[in-house]
Amino acid sequence: MRIFLYLLAIVLANVITANFAPLILGIFIIPYGSFLIGATFILRDLVQNKYGKKKTYLFIGLALLLSAISSYLLGDTLWIVFASAVSFAVSETSDTEIYSRIKASISMRILYSGVVGGILDSTIFVIVGLSPLGAGFVPWDAVWMAILGQIIIKIVMQFLGVMVLQFTPITKERFAN
């Protein structure tokens, strides 16, 4: 079920982002799919917790393929598909490695790895995909607003996810503070 939810969240994030204009929250520009991307880092950690790092990398590869295919089928340009794939590969790999190397409770590992993954995903995708360096959808003076808006949402999702998991018997390990 964890694998299915992980893969589903990634595809749904693409579908939602393709079908809804970004949320403009004050100065921040936030694609609605960012809410689910924040959750995917948690789901990926739960997959790794159950199946181990080696198998998790296979699931990340499958997720990357599904993400690229769904993004392309939803009408994204090849440049956006490329930027998404690069940001996904870097952020998911970073999340995986941080999660497996930190010596802390599961909740803190999920939080730390997801925050770093979210920052990398947001920064890389906006600069490579959306800025004038990429597809040019976001002008340079608004790039920081797009990056920061996504980072905030993804970090909030990490905190909410960890809070929910603290009260859910998802893993054999207890969620100690």
C-alpha positions as CSV (number, residue, x, y, z in Angstrom):
1,M,0.0,0.0,0.0
2,R,2.9,2.4,0.8
3,I,4.4,2.0,-2.7
4,F,1.0,2.5,-4.3
5,L,0.4,5.7,-2.3
6,Y,3.8,7.0,-3.1
7,L,3.4,6.5,-6.8
8,L,-0.1,7.7,-6.8
9,A,0.8,10.9,-5.0
10,I,3.5,11.7,-7.6
11,V,1.1,11.2,-10.6
12,L,-1.7,13.2,-8.8
13,A,0.7,16.0,-8.1
14,N,1.3,16.3,-11.9
15,V,-2.4,16.1,-12.7
16,I,-3.3,18.7,-10.1
17,T,-0.5,21.1,-11.2
18,A,-1.5,20.7,-14.9
19,N,-5.2,21.4,-14.3
20,F,-5.1,24.2,-11.8
21,A,-3.5,27.6,-11.9
22,P,-1.0,28.2,-9.1
23,L,-2.1,29.5,-5.8
24,I,-1.0,33.1,-5.3
25,L,-0.7,33.6,-1.6
26,G,0.5,37.1,-1.0
27,I,3.9,37.3,-2.8
28,F,4.2,33.5,-3.1
29,I,3.5,31.4,-6.2
30,I,2.5,27.8,-5.2
31,P,1.5,25.1,-7.6
32,Y,-1.2,23.0,-5.9
33,G,0.8,19.9,-6.7
34,S,3.4,21.1,-4.1
35,F,1.1,19.9,-1.4
36,L,1.3,16.3,-2.6
37,I,5.0,16.6,-3.4
38,G,5.6,17.5,0.2
39,A,3.7,14.3,1.1
40,T,5.7,12.1,-1.3
41,F,8.9,12.6,0.7
42,I,7.1,11.2,3.8
43,L,5.7,8.3,1.7
44,R,9.1,7.6,0.2
45,D,10.6,7.4,3.7
46,L,7.9,5.0,4.8
47,V,8.6,2.8,1.7
48,Q,12.3,2.9,2.6
49,N,11.5,2.0,6.2
50,K,9.7,-1.1,5.1
51,Y,11.6,-2.2,2.0
52,G,15.1,-0.9,2.6
53,K,17.3,1.6,0.6
54,K,18.2,-0.7,-2.3
55,K,14.6,-1.5,-3.2
56,T,13.6,2.1,-2.6
57,Y,15.9,3.2,-5.4
58,L,14.0,0.9,-7.7
59,F,10.7,2.5,-6.6
60,I,12.2,6.0,-7.1
61,G,13.2,5.0,-10.6
62,L,9.7,3.8,-11.3
63,A,8.2,6.9,-9.8
64,L,10.5,9.1,-12.0
65,L,9.4,7.2,-15.1
66,L,5.7,7.6,-14.1
67,S,6.2,11.3,-13.3
68,A,7.9,12.0,-16.6
69,I,5.3,10.1,-18.6
70,S,2.3,11.7,-16.8
71,S,3.9,15.1,-17.1
72,Y,4.4,14.7,-20.8
73,L,0.9,13.3,-21.4
74,L,-0.6,16.2,-19.5
75,G,1.0,18.6,-22.0
76,D,4.2,19.8,-20.3
77,T,7.0,20.7,-22.6
78,L,10.0,18.5,-22.8
79,W,12.0,21.2,-21.0
80,I,9.5,21.0,-18.0
81,V,9.6,17.2,-18.1
82,F,13.4,17.4,-18.0
83,A,13.5,19.9,-15.1
84,S,11.0,17.8,-13.2
85,A,13.0,14.7,-13.7
86,V,16.3,16.4,-12.6
87,S,14.7,17.9,-9.5
88,F,13.0,14.7,-8.7
89,A,16.1,12.6,-9.0
90,V,18.2,15.0,-6.9
91,S,15.6,15.5,-4.2
92,E,14.5,11.9,-3.8
93,T,18.1,10.7,-3.8
94,S,19.0,13.3,-1.2
95,D,16.0,12.4,0.9
96,T,16.9,8.7,0.7
97,E,20.5,9.2,1.7
98,I,19.7,11.6,4.6
99,Y,16.9,9.4,5.9
100,S,19.2,6.4,6.0
101,R,22.3,8.2,7.5
102,I,20.8,10.3,10.3
103,K,20.9,8.7,13.7
104,A,17.6,10.0,15.2
105,S,14.0,8.9,15.7
106,I,12.0,8.0,12.6
107,S,10.0,11.2,12.9
108,M,13.1,13.4,13.0
109,R,14.7,11.5,10.1
110,I,11.5,12.0,8.1
111,L,11.4,15.7,9.0
112,Y,15.1,16.4,8.2
113,S,15.3,14.4,5.0
114,G,12.0,15.8,3.7
115,V,12.9,19.4,4.5
116,V,16.2,19.1,2.5
117,G,14.4,17.2,-0.3
118,G,11.7,19.8,-0.5
119,I,14.2,22.7,-0.6
120,L,16.2,21.0,-3.4
121,D,13.1,20.0,-5.4
122,S,11.7,23.5,-5.3
123,T,14.9,25.3,-6.1
124,I,16.0,23.0,-8.9
125,F,12.6,22.8,-10.6
126,V,11.9,26.5,-10.5
127,I,15.4,27.5,-11.7
128,V,15.8,24.8,-14.3
129,G,12.2,24.5,-15.4
130,L,10.3,27.7,-14.8
131,S,12.8,30.6,-14.8
132,P,14.1,32.3,-17.9
133,L,17.0,29.8,-17.8
134,G,14.3,27.1,-18.6
135,A,10.8,27.6,-20.1
136,G,10.6,31.2,-19.0
137,F,7.2,31.0,-17.2
138,V,8.5,32.8,-14.2
139,P,10.6,36.0,-14.6
140,W,13.8,36.4,-12.6
141,D,12.3,38.9,-10.2
142,A,9.6,36.3,-9.2
143,V,11.8,33.2,-9.1
144,W,12.5,33.6,-5.4
145,M,8.8,33.9,-4.7
146,A,8.1,30.7,-6.6
147,I,10.9,28.8,-4.8
148,L,10.0,30.1,-1.4
149,G,6.3,29.4,-1.8
150,Q,6.9,25.8,-2.7
151,I,9.5,25.3,0.1
152,I,7.1,26.7,2.7
153,I,4.3,24.3,1.6
154,K,6.6,21.3,1.4
155,I,8.0,22.0,4.9
156,V,4.5,22.5,6.3
157,M,3.6,19.1,4.8
158,Q,6.6,17.5,6.5
159,F,5.6,18.9,9.9
160,L,1.9,17.9,9.4
161,G,2.9,14.4,8.2
162,V,5.3,13.8,11.1
163,M,2.5,14.9,13.5
164,V,0.1,12.5,12.0
165,L,2.6,9.7,11.9
166,Q,3.3,10.2,15.6
167,F,-0.2,9.0,16.3
168,T,-0.4,6.3,13.7
169,P,1.1,2.8,14.1
170,I,2.7,2.8,10.6
171,T,6.1,1.3,11.5
172,K,7.4,-1.1,14.2
173,E,9.6,1.6,15.6
174,R,8.0,4.1,17.9
175,F,8.0,7.8,17.0
176,A,10.0,9.2,19.9
177,N,10.6,12.9,20.1
